[in-house]
Amino acid sequence: GGVAPRGTEVARPERGAMRGVVSGWREEGLAAFACVAKFSTRNPAQEDAMAEVIREVFADGPEPVIALGHRLSGRLNFPRRIATAYWNAAVWTLHNRFADAVEASLKDMGIDAPAYLLKADGGAIPLSVSRERPVEALLSGPAARVIGMMALRPSCPADTPVLDLGGTQPALAL
């Protein structure tokens, strides 16, 4: 398929070809997808078609993770939308497990308050919003500390606790 710079669809996507590719990926065990089309910020029809095909292929489960570039950024920068959608899909499952754990912990402690996550730009995002847009918190300070510890300690078990002391202090693995 293809979309012209002003948003006019110039070629319809070949759904049969997409279905074949997605079915092959499913057989390989893939279940997270980033759908990004050039000029999709002006006409998201091609990305929407990709998502529909993915949902059709996975109709009998499990539910796939689908990140659509036009929903993550309204900018035309195609390469950045590709990277953003890729990372959003790549971390979606892990991030949502984390969000589940945070919400369960708050509930266990009797805390009934909205939870926010630090964003990479220093702002904050509601935990509920971050569930669909985990890429927004991907390069935040806490995330960077965990990723840094993983890089420094590749041989440590997956359940190694990391203590974030905040500020300019380094993160410590216990």
DOFI-872015 format. One record per residue: z, y, x of N, C-alpha, C, O, CB in turn. Coordinates in Angstrom, 3 decimals. Glycine has a CB too. Layout:
<pts>
       n.w       n.v       n.u      ca.w      ca.v      ca.u       c.w       c.v       c.u       o.w       o.v       o.u      cb.w      cb.v      cb.u
         Z         Y         X         Z         Y         X         Z         Y         X         Z         Y         X         Z         Y         X
...
</pts>
This chain:
<pts>
       n.w       n.v       n.u      ca.w      ca.v      ca.u       c.w       c.v       c.u       o.w       o.v       o.u      cb.w      cb.v      cb.u
     0.000    -1.185     0.815     0.000     0.000     0.000     0.000     1.248     0.858     0.053     1.176     2.086     1.186    -0.001    -0.927
    -0.060     2.381     0.202    -0.034     3.637     0.932     0.144     4.825     0.008    -0.304     4.817    -1.138    -1.296     3.797     1.735
     0.809     5.851     0.532     1.051     7.100    -0.188     0.562     8.243     0.699     0.858     8.283     1.893     2.579     7.272    -0.559
    -0.187     9.167     0.107    -0.693    10.333     0.837     0.454    11.324     1.083     1.494    11.247     0.428    -1.854    11.019     0.047
     0.264    12.243     2.019     1.330    13.198     2.348     1.892    13.977     1.161     3.058    14.370     1.192     0.822    14.163     3.349
     1.104    14.210     0.125     1.604    14.958    -1.037     2.228    14.052    -2.094     2.658    14.530    -3.143     0.477    15.759    -1.662
     2.279    12.748    -1.825     2.944    11.824    -2.735     2.038    11.028    -3.645     2.523    10.252    -4.469     3.879    12.563    -3.556
     0.745    11.198    -3.518    -0.202    10.455    -4.346    -0.372     9.044    -3.789    -0.626     8.866    -2.598    -1.569    11.185    -4.413
    -0.233     8.053    -4.648    -0.437     6.675    -4.207    -1.931     6.439    -3.987    -2.728     6.587    -4.913     0.139     5.662    -5.247
    -2.308     6.069    -2.754    -3.716     5.860    -2.424    -4.080     4.380    -2.383    -5.256     4.027    -2.466    -4.039     6.505    -1.088
    -3.081     3.519    -2.256    -3.307     2.071    -2.280    -2.055     1.405    -2.828    -0.945     1.659    -2.362    -3.659     1.520    -0.854
    -2.249     0.553    -3.817    -1.119    -0.157    -4.410    -0.642    -1.253    -3.455    -1.448    -1.855    -2.745    -1.509    -0.761    -5.787
     0.648    -1.506    -3.441     1.145    -2.587    -2.580     0.670    -3.951    -3.097     0.527    -4.148    -4.303     2.694    -2.553    -2.505
     0.433    -4.865    -2.195     0.013    -6.215    -2.553     1.255    -7.066    -2.776     1.828    -7.612    -1.833    -0.900    -6.835    -1.451
     1.662    -7.171    -4.036     2.909    -7.857    -4.388     2.899    -9.333    -3.965     3.923    -9.864    -3.533     3.152    -7.754    -5.893
     1.750    -9.987    -4.091     1.670   -11.392    -3.692     1.938   -11.561    -2.200     2.656   -12.472    -1.788     0.297   -11.967    -4.043
     1.357   -10.677    -1.399     1.578   -10.730     0.050     3.046   -10.449     0.375     3.651   -11.121     1.210     0.662    -9.713     0.780
     3.608    -9.439    -0.307     5.027    -9.130    -0.080     5.898   -10.325    -0.462     6.822   -10.682     0.270     5.452    -7.878    -0.890
     5.604   -10.943    -1.608     6.390   -12.080    -2.083     6.379   -13.211    -1.049     7.408   -13.837    -0.793     5.844   -12.585    -3.436
     5.210   -13.464    -0.461     5.099   -14.506     0.549     5.941   -14.208     1.781     6.624   -15.088     2.305     3.659   -14.685     0.949
     5.886   -12.966     2.235     6.661   -12.572     3.417     8.158   -12.658     3.131     8.914   -13.210     3.931     6.286   -11.141     3.861
     8.584   -12.117     2.000    10.010   -12.122     1.659    10.506   -13.554     1.473    11.621   -13.876     1.883    10.268   -11.295     0.378
     9.696   -14.415     0.862    10.085   -15.822     0.685    10.287   -16.493     2.040    11.226   -17.269     2.219     9.017   -16.588    -0.135
     9.410   -16.196     2.988     9.574   -16.738     4.339    10.842   -16.249     5.001    11.554   -17.016     5.649     8.389   -16.376     5.195
    11.121   -14.967     4.836    12.353   -14.425     5.412    13.576   -15.068     4.772    14.560   -15.359     5.453    12.406   -12.900     5.237
    13.512   -15.289     3.452    14.637   -15.930     2.774    14.860   -17.330     3.339    16.001   -17.727     3.579    14.392   -15.996     1.249
    13.781   -18.080     3.552    13.897   -19.418     4.128    14.535   -19.375     5.512    15.208   -20.322     5.920    12.524   -20.080     4.207
    14.325   -18.285     6.227    14.928   -18.122     7.556    16.388   -17.674     7.479    17.067   -17.582     8.501    14.128   -17.113     8.370
    16.869   -17.396     6.261    18.265   -17.016     6.087    18.520   -15.528     5.969    19.676   -15.109     5.924    19.044   -17.535     7.207
    17.469   -14.713     5.918    17.676   -13.272     5.785    18.036   -12.921     4.344    17.478   -13.477     3.399    16.415   -12.497     6.228
    18.972   -11.996     4.193    19.374   -11.554     2.853    19.664   -10.061     2.819    20.182    -9.563     1.820    20.603   -12.328     2.386
    19.342    -9.335     3.887    19.524    -7.886     3.933    18.194    -7.254     4.316    17.559    -7.652     5.292    20.652    -7.482     4.943
    17.779    -6.257     3.527    16.447    -5.685     3.689    16.497    -4.162     3.667    17.260    -3.559     2.912    15.513    -6.195     2.593
    15.670    -3.555     4.511    15.474    -2.107     4.522    14.038    -1.849     4.085    13.092    -2.297     4.734    15.769    -1.484     5.948
    13.886    -1.138     3.000    12.553    -0.822     2.466    12.279     0.651     2.701    12.950     1.515     2.136    12.446    -1.172     0.941
    11.293     0.934     3.534    10.965     2.319     3.849     9.451     2.472     3.867     8.749     1.743     4.568    11.583     2.749     5.211
     8.963     3.420     3.094     7.535     3.709     3.052     7.321     5.157     3.468     8.133     6.036     3.179     6.946     3.442     1.634
     6.220     5.379     4.145     5.897     6.740     4.559     5.704     7.605     3.321     5.071     7.173     2.358     4.628     6.766     5.455
     6.231     8.796     3.337     6.159     9.769     2.250     6.876     9.306     0.975     6.607     9.826    -0.108     4.714    10.065     1.935
     7.780     8.338     1.097     8.522     7.862    -0.075     9.449     8.930    -0.645     9.870     8.836    -1.798     9.329     6.627     0.285
     9.766     9.931     0.147    10.588    11.020    -0.383     9.803    11.830    -1.406    10.389    12.536    -2.226    11.080    11.932     0.755
     8.482    11.728    -1.357     7.632    12.429    -2.324     7.182    11.510    -3.459     6.824    11.978    -4.540     6.412    13.016    -1.620
     7.202    10.202    -3.206     6.866     9.219    -4.232     7.471     7.880    -3.804     6.923     7.211    -2.927     5.303     9.108    -4.438
     8.594     7.480    -4.412     9.283     6.261    -3.993     8.708     4.964    -4.574     9.313     3.904    -4.411    10.714     6.364    -4.370
     7.563     5.024    -5.242     7.013     3.849    -5.929     6.846     2.640    -5.008     7.107     1.512    -5.426     5.678     4.198    -6.544
     6.420     2.854    -3.778     6.191     1.727    -2.865     7.509     1.067    -2.460     7.598    -0.160    -2.410     5.432     2.199    -1.611
     8.520     1.865    -2.174     9.829     1.297    -1.845    10.407     0.566    -3.053    10.980    -0.515    -2.917    10.801     2.401    -1.372
    10.255     1.155    -4.221    10.746     0.508    -5.439    10.040    -0.824    -5.665    10.671    -1.794    -6.084    10.546     1.426    -6.655
     8.728    -0.879    -5.391     7.973    -2.128    -5.542     8.485    -3.185    -4.565     8.620    -4.354    -4.924     6.462    -1.881    -5.319
     8.770    -2.769    -3.331     9.317    -3.715    -2.357    10.641    -4.289    -2.856    10.867    -5.497    -2.789     9.512    -3.034    -0.988
    11.509    -3.417    -3.354    12.812    -3.858    -3.853    12.663    -4.812    -5.034    13.400    -5.794    -5.132    13.658    -2.653    -4.260
    11.725    -4.537    -5.925    11.492    -5.425    -7.076    11.079    -6.813    -6.612    11.563    -7.815    -7.140    10.412    -4.839    -8.005
    10.195    -6.879    -5.638     9.745    -8.178    -5.131    10.912    -8.925    -4.492    11.067   -10.128    -4.701     8.595    -8.000    -4.109
    11.721    -8.231    -3.726    12.880    -8.873    -3.096    13.804    -9.432    -4.172    14.263   -10.569    -4.064    13.647    -7.869    -2.189
    14.080    -8.642    -5.208    14.948    -9.124    -6.287    14.340   -10.335    -6.994    15.063   -11.258    -7.371    15.207    -8.001    -7.302
    13.024   -10.341    -7.176    12.353   -11.491    -7.801    12.529   -12.747    -6.947    12.841   -13.817    -7.470    10.846   -11.195    -8.010
    12.329   -12.619    -5.643    12.447   -13.770    -4.747    13.880   -14.300    -4.729    14.094   -15.504    -4.585    12.004   -13.391    -3.324
    14.851   -13.418    -4.872    16.262   -13.806    -4.840    16.859   -13.922    -6.243    18.081   -13.895    -6.390    17.059   -12.800    -4.024
    16.025   -14.050    -7.268    16.509   -14.059    -8.651    17.532   -15.153    -8.912    18.408   -14.985    -9.761    15.351   -14.224    -9.599
    17.438   -16.273    -8.198    18.382   -17.371    -8.413    19.596   -17.289    -7.479    20.389   -18.229    -7.411    17.674   -18.705    -8.219
    19.743   -16.161    -6.756    20.884   -15.922    -5.873    20.594   -16.377    -4.463    19.652   -17.143    -4.260    22.118   -16.627    -6.395
    21.346   -15.949    -3.495    22.392   -14.929    -3.595    21.777   -13.533    -3.780    20.579   -13.336    -3.577    23.290   -14.956    -2.337
    22.614   -12.587    -4.164    22.114   -11.230    -4.346    21.812   -10.603    -2.983    22.685   -10.557    -2.117    23.138   -10.368    -5.131
    20.586   -10.124    -2.791    20.249    -9.535    -1.495    20.798    -8.114    -1.349    21.088    -7.438    -2.336    18.737    -9.526    -1.305
    20.930    -7.687    -0.118    21.262    -6.302     0.198    19.934    -5.580     0.382    19.087    -6.014     1.163    22.185    -6.185     1.489
    19.755    -4.473    -0.342    18.500    -3.724    -0.256    18.823    -2.249    -0.029    19.489    -1.617    -0.848    17.638    -3.914    -1.549
    18.350    -1.716     1.081    18.504    -0.288     1.381    17.145     0.378     1.220    16.164    -0.034     1.839    19.075    -0.060     2.831
    17.094     1.405     0.388    15.855     2.144     0.160    15.918     3.473     0.903    16.837     4.265     0.697    15.613     2.375    -1.358
    14.944     3.710     1.763    14.937     4.907     2.593    15.021     6.203     1.806    15.726     7.123     2.220    13.712     4.923     3.427
    14.325     6.299     0.692    14.308     7.555    -0.066    15.654     7.855    -0.711    15.923     9.003    -1.065    13.230     7.506    -1.136
    16.505     6.846    -0.871    17.834     7.081    -1.440    18.856     7.472    -0.377    19.941     7.955    -0.698    18.311     5.841    -2.176
    18.507     7.261     0.879    19.423     7.582     1.969    19.118     8.927     2.608    19.992     9.546     3.215    19.373     6.503     3.019
    17.880     9.377     2.470    17.503    10.671     3.047    16.333    11.250     2.265    15.411    10.531     1.879    17.138    10.527     4.552
    16.381    12.541     2.041    15.294    13.226     1.371    14.315    13.847     2.341    13.397    14.556     1.928    15.834    14.276     0.463
    14.496    13.594     3.616    13.636    14.177     4.635    12.413    13.315     4.897    12.414    12.110     4.645    14.410    14.380     5.920
    11.377    13.952     5.404    10.134    13.248     5.689    10.169    12.451     6.987     9.274    11.636     7.208     9.008    14.225     5.740
    11.122    12.639     7.825    11.177    11.999     9.134    11.176    10.470     8.989    12.230     9.841     8.896    12.429    12.467     9.908
     9.993     9.900     8.972     9.804     8.475     8.727    10.572     7.590     9.717    11.274     6.681     9.272     8.333     8.145     8.790
    10.476     7.808    11.027    11.215     6.946    11.956    12.740     6.987    11.735    13.411     5.962    11.854    10.901     7.357    13.387
    13.273     8.158    11.416    14.719     8.232    11.173    15.105     7.538     9.874    16.161     6.910     9.800    15.176     9.689    11.135
    14.264     7.643     8.853    14.560     6.941     7.609    14.521     5.432     7.829    15.309     4.698     7.234    13.565     7.348     6.507
    13.608     4.965     8.680    13.562     3.539     9.006    14.884     3.117     9.646    15.501     2.139     9.224    12.368     3.226     9.956
    15.312     3.855    10.660    16.560     3.509    11.354    17.754     3.587    10.414    18.622     2.714    10.438    16.781     4.436    12.553
    17.802     4.620     9.593    18.927     4.788     8.674    18.984     3.643     7.671    20.054     3.088     7.423    18.823     6.129     7.938
    17.846     3.290     7.095    17.821     2.194     6.119    18.148     0.859     6.791    18.851     0.025     6.220    16.441     2.118     5.430
    17.640     0.668     7.992    17.939    -0.563     8.739    19.440    -0.723     8.941    20.012    -1.764     8.618    17.222    -0.558    10.102
    20.075     0.322     9.480    21.509     0.221     9.751    22.319     0.120     8.466    23.338    -0.569     8.432    21.977     1.420    10.562
    21.885     0.789     7.421    22.599     0.699     6.145    22.607    -0.751     5.649    23.644    -1.262     5.226    21.947     1.632     5.084
    21.447    -1.406     5.706    21.355    -2.802     5.274    22.129    -3.723     6.218    22.784    -4.668     5.778    19.885    -3.242     5.198
    22.047    -3.439     7.517    22.682    -4.306     8.511    24.202    -4.336     8.397    24.815    -5.380     8.622    22.295    -3.860     9.895
    24.813    -3.216     8.054    26.285    -3.169     8.021    26.856    -3.254     6.612    28.076    -3.238     6.449    26.773    -1.899     8.677
    26.013    -3.343     5.591    26.459    -3.297     4.203    27.530    -4.348     3.888    28.586    -4.006     3.355    25.275    -3.486     3.283
    27.277    -5.603     4.205    28.211    -6.679     3.876    29.535    -6.502     4.609    30.600    -6.593     3.999    27.599    -8.038     4.218
    29.474    -6.254     5.898    30.701    -6.063     6.677    31.489    -4.864     6.156    32.708    -4.937     6.003    30.371    -5.872     8.170
    30.798    -3.776     5.889    31.466    -2.563     5.411    32.142    -2.805     4.059    33.264    -2.350     3.835    30.457    -1.406     5.297
    31.466    -3.517     3.166    32.051    -3.750     1.850    33.238    -4.702     1.909    34.159    -4.584     1.100    31.004    -4.298     0.909
    33.235    -5.639     2.847    34.438    -6.467     3.063    35.596    -5.578     3.527    36.730    -5.726     3.073    34.161    -7.598     4.116
    35.288    -4.657     4.434    36.297    -3.713     4.905    36.824    -2.867     3.745    38.035    -2.690     3.612    35.715    -2.807     6.006
    35.931    -2.346     2.911    36.346    -1.526     1.772    37.205    -2.330     0.806    38.187    -1.815     0.272    35.123    -0.961     1.043
    36.842    -3.587     0.579    37.666    -4.463    -0.269    39.070    -4.596     0.306    40.057    -4.515    -0.425    37.016    -5.859    -0.409
    39.157    -4.800     1.619    40.462    -4.962     2.271    41.285    -3.684     2.182    42.491    -3.743     1.945    40.281    -5.365     3.738
    40.649    -2.531     2.369    41.361    -1.259     2.271    41.907    -1.076     0.857    43.076    -0.733     0.680    40.434    -0.080     2.652
    41.062    -1.303    -0.146    41.503    -1.136    -1.538    42.621    -2.116    -1.889    43.569    -1.748    -2.582    40.321    -1.329    -2.500
    42.518    -3.359    -1.416    43.564    -4.347    -1.687    44.877    -3.947    -1.021    45.948    -4.099    -1.608    43.128    -5.737    -1.201
    44.792    -3.438     0.201    46.003    -3.008     0.915    46.666    -1.832     0.213    47.888    -1.802     0.065    45.667    -2.628     2.364
    45.858    -0.856    -0.222    46.419     0.291    -0.942    47.100    -0.170    -2.224    48.187     0.297    -2.563    45.320     1.326    -1.264
    46.456    -1.085    -2.928    47.029    -1.608    -4.172    48.342    -2.340    -3.894    49.325    -2.151    -4.611    46.030    -2.553    -4.872
    48.357    -3.176    -2.852    49.570    -3.920    -2.483    50.726    -2.992    -2.137    51.890    -3.318    -2.368    49.285    -4.840    -1.303
    50.390    -1.830    -1.579    51.430    -0.864    -1.212    51.778     0.063    -2.363    52.624     0.945    -2.216    50.987    -0.046    -0.015
    51.135    -0.129    -3.501    51.422     0.707    -4.668    50.858     2.103    -4.562    51.333     3.020    -5.232    52.891     0.792    -4.880
    49.856     2.274    -3.732    49.251     3.599    -3.552    48.076     3.733    -4.510    47.115     2.967    -4.436    48.789     3.819    -2.071
    48.155     4.697    -5.400    47.083     4.962    -6.355    46.502     6.339    -6.038    46.821     7.334    -6.689    47.603     4.889    -7.840
    45.648     6.366    -5.027    45.047     7.626    -4.574    43.631     7.330    -4.103    43.346     6.222    -3.649    45.895     8.291    -3.428
    42.744     8.309    -4.206    41.388     8.075    -3.708    41.388     7.902    -2.191    42.136     8.568    -1.476    40.462     9.235    -4.109
    40.540     6.999    -1.717    40.427     6.752    -0.275    39.121     7.363     0.224    38.090     7.289    -0.445    40.482     5.216     0.045
    39.180     7.959     1.392    38.010     8.569     2.015    37.828     7.993     3.407    38.791     7.566     4.044    38.147    10.110     2.075
    36.592     7.983     3.872    36.287     7.563     5.230    35.732     8.743     6.010    35.041     9.604     5.466    35.289     6.386     5.233
    36.048     8.761     7.283    35.497     9.776     8.170    34.032     9.480     8.417    33.665     8.340     8.701    36.276     9.835     9.503
    33.190    10.504     8.311    31.770    10.358     8.587    31.489    10.734    10.038    32.307    11.369    10.702    30.932    11.227     7.624
    30.338    10.335    10.503    29.958    10.635    11.881    29.871    12.128    12.146    30.059    12.562    13.283    28.637     9.986    12.206
    29.585    12.935    11.106    29.474    14.379    11.299    30.823    15.091    11.166    30.886    16.320    11.180    28.490    14.959    10.300
    31.894    14.315    11.037    33.227    14.901    10.922    33.661    15.145     9.494    34.824    15.471     9.257    33.279    16.182    11.670
    32.765    14.999     8.537    33.123    15.146     7.128    33.770    13.877     6.612    34.069    12.960     7.377    31.890    15.491     6.286
    33.980    13.836     5.318    34.587    12.661     4.704    33.725    12.212     3.530    33.035    13.019     2.906    36.041    12.961     4.239
    33.771    10.931     3.243    33.012    10.343     2.140    33.964     9.456     1.340    34.725     8.687     1.927    31.771     9.523     2.663
    33.933     9.552     0.011    34.789     8.660    -0.776    34.455     7.199    -0.475    33.287     6.845    -0.319    34.630     8.946    -2.287
    35.466     6.369    -0.396    35.261     4.953    -0.112    34.287     4.342    -1.119    33.451     3.515    -0.756    36.602     4.199    -0.137
    34.399     4.750    -2.380    33.507     4.198    -3.409    32.049     4.545    -3.130    31.169     3.717    -3.365    33.905     4.717    -4.795
    31.777     5.734    -2.639    30.408     6.143    -2.306    29.928     5.421    -1.049    28.755     5.063    -0.940    30.330     7.674    -2.106
    30.829     5.213    -0.116    30.460     4.564     1.144    30.005     3.125     0.932    29.321     2.566     1.789    31.635     4.594     2.111
    30.365     2.522    -0.180    29.966     1.133    -0.444    28.445     0.996    -0.515    27.908    -0.026    -0.086    30.597     0.634    -1.754
    27.747     1.985    -1.037    26.291     1.940    -1.101    25.635     2.632     0.097    24.455     2.425     0.378    25.812     2.583    -2.389
    26.413     3.451     0.793    25.880     4.211     1.929    26.773     4.031     3.158    27.248     5.018     3.719    25.758     5.713     1.570
    27.011     2.783     3.585    27.904     2.590     4.729    27.402     3.236     6.010    28.186     3.496     6.922    28.108     1.130     4.966
    26.112     3.496     6.087    25.560     4.128     7.276    26.189     5.503     7.501    26.226     5.982     8.634    24.038     4.252     7.156
    26.680     6.141     6.444    27.303     7.466     6.562    28.553     7.439     7.442    28.888     8.438     8.078    27.663     8.000     5.178
    29.239     6.299     7.479    30.465     6.199     8.269    30.263     5.371     9.536    31.211     5.141    10.287    31.577     5.592     7.431
    29.041     4.930     9.770    28.767     3.993    10.866    29.180     4.503    12.240    29.769     3.755    13.019    27.314     3.669    10.889
    28.888     5.737    12.546    29.194     6.254    13.877    30.414     7.167    13.887    30.547     8.030    14.755    28.003     6.999    14.422
    31.301     6.972    12.920    32.527     7.768    12.894    33.422     7.356    14.047    33.200     6.323    14.679    33.267     7.604    11.546
    34.420     8.156    14.314    35.352     7.848    15.393    35.957     6.459    15.287    35.892     5.699    16.254    36.447     8.863    15.417
    36.550     6.090    14.142    37.124     4.748    14.027    36.092     3.643    14.237    36.377     2.650    14.907    37.771     4.582    12.671
    34.914     3.802    13.679    33.877     2.782    13.849    33.470     2.702    15.317    33.283     1.608    15.850    32.642     3.093    12.957
    33.333     3.849    15.972    32.949     3.865    17.376    34.014     3.184    18.235    33.686     2.497    19.203    32.720     5.305    17.852
    35.257     3.367    17.892    36.331     2.724    18.666    36.260     1.207    18.533    36.404     0.488    19.521    37.712     3.230    18.202
    36.043     0.729    17.334    35.953    -0.715    17.130    34.742    -1.270    17.870    34.839    -2.299    18.539    35.868    -1.052    15.625
    33.605    -0.594    17.753    32.400    -1.053    18.441    32.630    -1.027    19.952    32.202    -1.932    20.668    31.177    -0.176    18.058
    33.299     0.005    20.422    33.614     0.093    21.842    34.496    -1.046    22.306    34.271    -1.612    23.376    34.281     1.403    22.143
    35.492    -1.386    21.516    36.377    -2.492    21.879    35.608    -3.810    21.871    35.839    -4.672    22.720    37.578    -2.567    20.913
    34.705    -3.965    20.927    33.907    -5.190    20.881    33.047    -5.301    22.138    32.864    -6.395    22.673    33.019    -5.218    19.615
    32.524    -4.179    22.604    31.697    -4.190    23.809    32.538    -4.477    25.051    32.087    -5.160    25.971    30.966    -2.852    23.965
    33.756    -3.954    25.072    34.623    -4.148    26.231    35.246    -5.538    26.274    35.552    -6.057    27.348    35.714    -3.108    26.234
    35.427    -6.127    25.123    36.113    -7.416    25.046    35.250    -8.452    24.332    35.661    -8.962    23.289    37.459    -7.264    24.327
    34.071    -8.780    24.853    33.178    -9.692    24.130    33.750   -11.094    23.959    33.304   -11.842    23.089    31.863    -9.782    24.845
    34.729   -11.457    24.777    35.267   -12.813    24.674    36.484   -12.918    23.752    37.026   -14.009    23.577    35.637   -13.311    26.042
    36.923   -11.799    23.158    38.108   -11.858    22.300    37.743   -12.423    20.921    36.602   -12.290    20.478    38.744   -10.450    22.156
    38.699   -13.044    20.255    38.424   -13.605    18.922    38.047   -12.518    17.918    38.383   -11.347    18.095    39.645   -14.378    18.411
    37.351   -12.920    16.875    36.886   -11.976    15.854    38.034   -11.283    15.142    37.860   -10.178    14.627    36.022   -12.690    14.840
    39.199   -11.906    15.102    40.328   -11.317    14.380    41.298   -10.573    15.296    42.459   -10.381    14.934    41.072   -12.394    13.631
    40.838   -10.148    16.481    41.679    -9.386    17.394    42.002    -8.028    16.787    41.089    -7.278    16.444    40.989    -9.217    18.763
    43.296    -7.695    16.645    43.638    -6.372    16.085    43.273    -5.252    17.054    43.382    -5.406    18.271    45.143    -6.300    15.747
    42.845    -4.142    16.504    42.552    -2.946    17.282    43.441    -1.840    16.743    43.467    -1.592    15.537    41.028    -2.554    17.206
    44.165    -1.178    17.621    45.059    -0.099    17.226    44.402     1.226    17.578    44.128     1.496    18.747    46.449    -0.233    17.914
    44.148     2.049    16.572    43.539     3.347    16.777    44.658     4.386    16.803    45.294     4.639    15.779    42.484     3.666    15.664
    44.897     4.979    17.951    45.979     5.940    18.081    45.545     7.347    17.685    46.382     8.242    17.575    46.501     5.942    19.499
    44.243     7.553    17.471    43.760     8.854    17.016    43.647     9.862    18.139    43.965     9.586    19.295    44.666     9.395    15.954
    43.181    11.045    17.756    43.041    12.128    18.733    42.190    11.746    19.909    41.111    11.173    19.759    44.382    12.563    19.220
    42.689    12.070    21.091    41.942    11.757    22.313    42.412    10.449    22.935    41.940    10.059    24.003    42.080    12.891    23.326
    43.336     9.777    22.269    43.846     8.516    22.808    42.804     7.406    22.641    42.065     7.397    21.657    45.170     8.123    22.110
    42.743     6.488    23.580    41.806     5.370    23.433    42.329     4.358    22.417    43.524     4.310    22.125    41.567     4.682    24.793
    41.430     3.566    21.894    41.819     2.468    21.015    42.316     1.328    21.875    41.814     1.117    22.978    40.638     2.011    20.112
    43.274     0.605    21.396    43.843    -0.517    22.145    43.664    -1.803    21.355    43.849    -1.823    20.138    45.341    -0.274    22.453
    43.307    -2.871    22.046    43.264    -4.190    21.415    44.587    -4.871    21.703    45.048    -4.881    22.844    42.053    -5.050    21.933
    45.191    -5.432    20.690    46.475    -6.124    20.860    46.259    -7.608    20.986    47.221    -8.362    21.135    47.417    -5.831    19.690
</pts>
